[in-house]
Amino acid sequence: MAEINKRNTHEQNKKNDFVLQAGILAASGMIVKVISLIYRSPLRSILGLEGNGYYSVAMQVYTIILLISSYSIPSAISKVIAQKLAFKEYRNAQRVFQCALIYVLVVGGIASIVTFVAAPYFVRENSVVALRVLAPTIFFSGFLGVLRGYFQAHGSMLHTSLSQILEQIFNAVVSILAAYLLMEMVSGSSDTTRAIYGSAGSALGTGAGVVSALLFMFGMYMLNRKMINRRSEHDRTGKLDSYGDIFKIILTVVTPFILSTFIYNCSTVVNMYIYDYILVEYKDVNSITTAIDYGIFSTQAVSMVNIPIAIASAMSSATIPGVAASYVRGEYETTKALVAKAIRMTMLVSIPASVGLLLLAKPIMHFIFPQQDSLDQASALLAALAVTVILYGLSTLTNAVLQGIGRVNTPVIHSVIALVVQVAGLVALLLYTNFNLYALVCANVIYSLAMCILNQISVRKHLGYKQEVVKTFVKPLIASLVMGAVAFGVYHGLYMLVPISRVALLVAIGLGAAVYFVVILLIGGVNEQELRAFPKGAMMVHIAKKLHLLH
């Protein structure tokens, strides 16, 4: 009996630690997204609609190349290293880290050179300069990804979290300053020339952010180097993989991760090309107009939606090492418990966020992007995209689960199927309707919904995991609808009395959050342990007990 209790306590501690680490990463993800939104508003004012459009196009292509070369490295490397650490193979874990650095040196170097040289073939002429400025960033991103994956495998999300915040701060400061200074350098030139230089300055900020984060992560590694070497010296497993075998492992794991992440995320770039091509070639829309409109969709509406989706991305990064380690040890019940907790916590944030964005789209957009020339359009797009917060949150997380249990090819297959379906839908909508930007919204919904359905089927099949519905989805939805009604009523009522949108919005959000907190506890949507896992969880538990919402 004592042994059983000890084992149960150990498993509970692992789950609690996983949730804590996920909470740290999720909190930093939210901070990063908030910083991103804060600086994008003044940056958008500096660049103007045209410069913002050129920058958005360059960033989309940069992102897709980054996906191929290094974006998946943290998740893939953390999975491989976590499996080695699960069996205390410390020397092999260190060899995986060393081989991963060589891998990104080669792949990242090639990707950077190809991006710089072939930029005119990837984007239209006015976005070439920005894309070339972004090219070196691809090289540095690979090393940053390996270091983040290394620390994540060791169960430490703090290093990654701090580096992400640092990266975004440098990105924000340098983007604004460089965009302004470069546009001032060509102040006597045409608006288009100034827009091109401004977009290049903004791209320079992205590189500055990555380099600053890389230096921080390298410093953290050097501080821990003695401990790392000491642990490797005390490795008693007697097992040492050859570098050739480790490269094979990395390739067999990283390649499916890359394919899955590439296809899963490349849908936005595919959509951009299809949107631009059909409107310019078949509907005679000016290419500058398509760039401007896509910039509104991408840097304003999608940026807002990505804030709550960051929770799912953080949860995914934290899920992979724990799921991979418990699954490889044959602890399937622990694995399923980790999956259930990750999905439940993601939905506790994603569902109310989706409802909030839907009902308060315009005041939220006005708060961050007050520019009147795009406010109505961006707000309508945000409201239409709100449901994708839930869909992308769930599909991102289930992607990570499948990768963690070794089904690394399954998300690839699902991504291909979903991509084909959404491309067919997008092309039809653009050719035969006047939806235009809303066709992009429909494509996002189709893609994320297809991924949710396919991933859920596979998780159930390969893990034997049956999704609980009432506590995970129904109760958060009920609490969110009550929250939404209160926030909507408070905003419009207060705005009639005090016609200051930002004041009314902040009050509405504050009261809405309080209502959600009370209702979700009253209907049993979250327990004390789950509540403690959130940032400031101990404080929320204390408040809940004071209000007799928890016993």
N, C-alpha and C positions, 0 to 999 in steps of 0.2 A: 504493500500500500504506500509506504514511504517513497519507494522507487517511482511509483506511478505519479505521486504528487510532485516529486522532484522533476520528473520529465515534463509534466504539465506546466510547472512553473517556468522551466527553461524555455519551452515553446512559447509561453505567454510573453516572456521577456523579449524573445526574438521578434515577436509580432509588434510589441510595444516600441522596440528600438527601430524597427522598420518604419512604423508610423511616425515616430519622432523625426527620423532622417527625412522622410517624405515631407513632413511638415516644414522642416527647415528649407528644403529645396523649393517647396511650393511658395513659401513666404518670400524667398528671394526672387522667385519667378514673377510674383505679383509686383514686387518693388521695381524689378527691371522693366516690366511692361508699363508701369506708371511713369517711371523716368522717361521711357521712350515716348509716351504720349505727351508728357509735359514739354519736352524739347521739340517735338514734331510740329507743334502749333507755331512757335516763332520761326522755326525752320521753313515751314510752309509759307509763312508771310514773306520771308526773305527770298525764297526761290520763285514764288508765284506759281500759278497753275501749270505753266509750261515747264518750268524747271523741275517742279515736283513730278510731272509726268515722265520726263527723261530719266530722272533718278529712279523712279519706280520700275521702269522697264529694265534698266541696268541691274537693279537689285534682284529682280526676278531671275534673270539669267545667271547672275553671280550665285544666287541661292541654289539653283539647280546644279551648277558645277561643284559647288561646295557639298551638295548632297552626294554626288558621285565620288568625290575625293576624300572627304573627311568628316562629314556631318554625323555619320553613324558610328564613328570611332569610339566615343565615350561608352555608349551602350554595349557595343560589341566587345570591347576590351574589358569592360567591367564584368561581363558575363564569363569570359574565358578565365580571367584572373580569379573571380569569385569561386569558380569550380576548382581551381588549384588550391586556393586557400581553404576550401571546405575539407580537403584531405591533408591540410598542413604541408603542402608541397611549396614551401616558401621560395626555394631556389628556382623552381619552375615558374612560379608567379613572376619572379624578377626577370627571368629570361623572356617571358611573354611581353613584359613591358619594354625590354630592350629591342626585341624584334618589331614591336609595334612602332617604335620610333624610326627604325629603318624603313618600315613600310610607308609611313607618311612622308618621310624625306623624299622617297622616290615618287610616290603617287602625287603628293602635293606639289612637288617641283614641276612635274610634267603638266599638271592641271593649270598651274599658274602661267607657265609659258604659253600653253595652247590658248588660254583665255586672252592673254595680252596680244598675241599675234593674230588670232582669228576673231577678235572683237568686231570688226566690220561685217563679218558674216553672221554673227549672232544677233546683233541689234541694228536698228536703223541708225543712220549717220549721226544724228544728234545725241545719241546715247553712248557712242563709242568711247568718248573720253572718260566718262564716269566708270564704264566697265573696265577700262584699262587701269584706272586708279585702284580699282578693287582687286585686280589680279594678284598682287603680292599677298594680299590678306588671305587668300586661299592657302598659300604655303604655310603661313604661320598658324592658321586655324587647325591644321592637322596635329601639330605638336601640342597645342592647347587641348585638343580633344583627347589625346592619349593621357596627358596628365590628369585631366578631369576623370576619365574612366578609371585610372589607377586608384585614385582616392575613393571613388564611389565603390569600387570593388572591396575596399577595406572598410566599408560601412560608414565613411565620413562624407557627408554631403555639405559640410560647413565650408570646406575649401572651395568647392565648386560654386557654392552660393555667393561667397565673398568675391570670387573672381568675376562672376556674372554681374554683380552690382558695380564693381570697379570698371569692368568693360563698358557698361552702359553709361556710366558717368563720363568717362573719357570720350566715348562716342558722341554724347550729347554736346559737350563743351567744344570739342574740335570741329564737329559738323557745323555748328552755328558760326563759329569764328571763321573757319576756312571758307564756307559758302559766302559769307559776307565779304571777306577780304578779296577773294577771287573775283566776285562780281564787281567790286569797287575798282579792281585793276583794269577792267574793261568797261568802265562806266560810260564811255562815249560810244560804245558799239551798239549793235542792234539788240532788241529784246531777246531774240533767239540765241545770240552769242552769249549774252549775259546768263541766260538760262542754262546753257551748256556748261559754262564755268561754275555756276552755282551748284549744279548737280555733281560736278567733279569734286568740289569742296566738301559736299555732304558725304560723298563716297570716301573721302580721305578720313573722315571721322570714324567710319566703320573700321578701317585699318588701325587707327590709333587705339581704339577700344580693344581690339584683339591682341595687339602687341602688349598693352599694359596688363591685360589679364594673364598673358603668357609669362611675363616677367614675374608676376605675383605667384603663379602656380609653380614656376621653377624655383623660386625662393622657398616656398613651402616644402617642396621636395628635398631641397638641400638641407633644410632644418631637420628633416626626419631621416636623413640618409644614414646616420649612425645606427639608429634603431632598426632600419630596414636591413642594413648589412649584418647587424648582430643576429637578427632573427634568421636570416639566410644561413649564417654559420651554424646555427643550432638546429637546422633541419635534419631530422633523424629518419626521414622516410626512406632514404637510400635510393630514391627515384630521381633521375635527371634526364629530361627529354633533350634530344639533340636540337640544335637550332633549325635544322631542316624540318623536323617533325613539328616544331612550334610554328614555323612559317606556314606549314600546311594547315595546322589548326586555325591560325589567324585567317588564312585565305578562305577556308571552308565556313568560318563563322562570319567574318567581316563581309564577304561577298554577298551572301543572302541578306544580311542587315542592310547593306548599301542598296541592293536591288529593291528591297521592301521599302526602305525609307525614301529612296529616289522616286519610285513609282507613286508611293503614297503622297509625297509632297509635290511631285512634278506636275500634278494636275493643275495647279495654279499657273504654271508657266505654259503648259499646253493650252489652257483656257485663254491666256493672254495672246498667244500667237493666233489661235483660231479667231478670237474676237477681233483683233487688229486686221487680220487678212480678209475676213469676210466683209467687214464694214468698209475697208478701203477698196478692195477689189470688186466687190459685188454690189455695194450700196453707195459707192462714190462719196464716202465720208472722208474728210481731210485727215491725214495721219497725225497732225498736231492735235486735232480734236479728240481722236481716239486715245492719244497719249494722256491728254488732260483728263478725260473721263475715267480712264483706267487708273490714273493717279488718285482720283477721288475715291474710287472703289477700294484700291489696295492700301493706300497710306492712311486713309481716314476710317472707312467702315470696317475693313478687315482688321486694321490695327486695334480697334476697340474690341472686336470680338475675340481677338487673340489674348486679351488679358485674362479672362477666366479659363481659356483653354490652356494657359500656362500651368494651371493647377494639374491638369491631366498629364502634361508633359513632364512635370516634376515628379508626379506619382509614378509615371512610367520608368523614369530614370532610377528612382528608388526601388521600384518593384523588381527589376531584372536581376540584380545580384542576389536578393533574398529568395526569389522564386527559383533561380538557377541552382543555388546552393542546396535548398531543401529538396528540390526535385531530384538532383543527382544523387542525393543520399537516400532516396526512396521514401522521404517523409511527405507522402502525398496529401495527407490530411492537413498538415501544416501549410503546404503549398496552396491548397484550396482556401484555407482560412485567410492567408495573405491576400489572395485574389479578391475574396469577398470584401475584405476590409478596404482594400484599395478602391474598388468600384464604388462602395458605399460612400466613402469619404469624398470621392470625386463628384458624385451626384449631389451630395449635400451642398456643394458649392456651385456646380454647373447649372442645376435646375433653377434655383433662385436668380442666378446671374442671367440666364436666358430670359426669364419672365421680366426681370428688371429692364434689360436692354430693349425688349419688345415694347413695353408700356411707356418707357421714359426715353425713347431713342432721341428725340429732338433736343430736350434739355441737356441730356448727357453729351450729345455731339456739340451743342453750343458751348458747353462748359470747357471742352478741350479745344475745339476748332471753331472759334466764333466768327470766322470769315463768312460773310453773308453770301458771297458769290457761289458757294458750294454747300451751304448749310442744309437746305431743303433736300437736295439730292442725296447727300451723305447720310442724313437722318433716315430717309426712307430706305436706303440700302441697309443701314444698320438694323432697322426693325425687321426687315426681310431675312437678314442673316442670323437673327437671334437664335433660332432653333438649332443651328449648326454648333452652338456651344455645347449642347448636350451630345449631339451625334459625334462630333470630332473628339470630345472628351472621352466618350466610351470606346470609340474605335482606336484611338491612340493608346489607351490603356490595354485593350485586349491584344493589340499588336505586340506590346511588350510582354504580355503573358505568354503568348505563343512562342515568341523568341526565347523567353526564359526557360520554357520546358523543352527546348530543342527543336520545335517545329518552325525552324527559321525560314523554310521555303514557303510555308503556308501563307503568311502575309503577302509574299510576293505574288502568288497566284491570285489572291483576293484583290490586291491592288490593280492587277492587270484587268481583271473582270470588271471591277468598279470603274476603272479609267475608260474602258471601251464603252460601257453603258453611258457614262456621263458625257463623253465626246459625242456620241450619237445624239443624245438629248440636246446638247449645246448647239451643234451644227443645225439641227432641225429648228430650234427656237430662233437662232439668228437669221436663218434663211427665210423662214415662213411666218415670222412674227416681227413686231417692232419692240420686243422686250429689251433688246440691246444689253445694257448693264444688268438688268434683272434676269437675263438669260444666264449670266455668270452666277448669279445668286442661286438659280435653279440647279445649275451644274454642281455647285458646292453641296447643296442639299442631297441631290441624287447620289453623288459620290460617297459622302459620309454615311448616308443611310445604308447604302449597299455594303460598305465596309463593316458597319455595325452588325448587320444580319449575318454576313459570311463569317466574321470572326467569332460571334457568339456560338454559331453552330459548331465550329472547329474546337473552341475551348471546351464545350460540353462533350464533344466526341473524344478528344485526346486526353483530357484531364479528368473527365467524369464530373465536371463542375456543373451544377444546376443553379441557374441564376435565381436568387431570391428577388421577388418583385415588390411586395408591399412596402417593406421598410426601406428598400433601396430607391424605389422610384415613386410609388404612390404617395407615401407620407411626405417626402420633400416637395412633391408637386402640390399637394393640398396646402402645405404651409406657404409655399411660394405664391399661390393664387391669392391667399389671404393677404400676404405681404404686398403683392402687386396692387391689389385693390386699395389698400391703405396708402401706399406710396403715391399712386396715381391721384387719389382724391386729395391727399395733403398737398401735393405739388400744385395742382390746379386751383385749389381753394386758397392756398397761401399766395399764389401768384396774382390772384384777383385782388388780394388785400395789399400785398407788397410786390409790385411788378418788377422784381429783381430775380431773374431766372436762376442765377447761381445760388442765391440764398435759399430760395424755395426748393431747389434740387437737393441741397445738402441736408436740409431739414427732412425732406421726404425720404431720402436714403437712410438717414439715421433712424427715423421712426420705423421705416420698413424693415430694416435690419433687426431692430428690437422686437418687432412683431413676429418676424420669422423665428428668431431665437426662442421666444415664448411658445409659439404654436408647435414648433418641431419637438420641443421637450414635452409639451402637454400631450401630444398624440403618440409619444414614444418613438419618434424618428431617430433619436440618437441617445446613447447611454453615456454614463460618466466617463468611462474609459475612452470612448471615441471622442468625446468633447475635449478631454485633456490633450489629445494628440494635435489639436489645432494650435496655431500660434496664440499665445496668451490663454491657453486652455485652462490652466490652473485658476486664473482669474475668473474665467467664464463659469467654471464649476462652482467657485465660491459664490458668485452672484446668483447662480441658479439655485443653490441651496438656501441662500438668504431669502429668495422669493418662493421657496418651497416647491420648486419645479423639479428638483432632484432630491432623492431621499437616500 
